[in-house]
């Protein structure tokens, strides 16, 4: 199957997992397809901070490391992982990847309740190429990407 250029990279936070994925576990399957089919980023498209990745595994004993790894790339940038504030760390990851990527845009995927934390953060306010997508809007984006992956 051919790879797909989605035009953006996706960076996820813990709240997206804890709220959206726990509400709809089938999203993990969709994320696997997206992660596998992304042009130039096979299995490295859906970014999750290594700190968050490990915390999800620690808090969800029944979650398979392999399943989580198929859905998310546990990206580790040493200096960024040292940032304790998760909101700031996620914003800096989203900015960091657009500096290196040909996509030059990224979406922070979160829950509706966390969106304002990003929008009001001073680090986010200076970036024009990072957008926050939350709740139903984030789910719609993932569903659209998944449809692209499964279109014949």
Buried (B, 14 or more C-beta within 10 A) or exposed (E): EEEBEBEBBBBBBBBBBBBBBEEEEEBBEBBBBBBBBBBEBEBBBBBBBBBBBBBBBEEBEEBEEEEBBBBBBBBEBEEBBEBEEBBBBBBBBBBBBBEEBEBEBBBBBBBBEBBEBBEEBEBBEEBEEBBBBBBEBBBEBBEEBBEBBEEE
